Amino acid sequence: MVESNVAANNPLRRLHIGGKQVQEGWEILNIQSGKGVDFVGDVADLSRFQDDVFDEIYASHVLEHLGYINALPAALTGIHQKLKPGGIFRMSVPDLETLCRLFLDNGMDDK
């Protein structure tokens, strides 16, 4: 299976899905190759990684791009499988309702 240079030097394995910026101690999986990207692939298919291998997984603005019927459940199932028992999963997704409320708020200043 896949082992990166980060994993070889760090007892904790952390995966940033959708990441672009290199952060110490984190491996990056992105749909597009780029500087600092360790793995190119789709969040809905994490089969390249062993199960129970990551201590922490962070999905950054990727889950909202997935179809809710097949791809999102596959991604969440895969993330769960790849986390060690007791591992941490964090995600960032846009909050459309909050953004709309802020946009419509007449009391907002334009700073």
Secondary structure, DSSP 8 states (H G I E B T S, - for coil): ----HHHHH-SS-EEEET--S--TTEEEEESS--TT--EE--TT--TTS-TT-EEEEEEES-GGGS-TTTHHHHHHHHHHHHEEEEEEEEEE---HHHHHHHHH-TT----
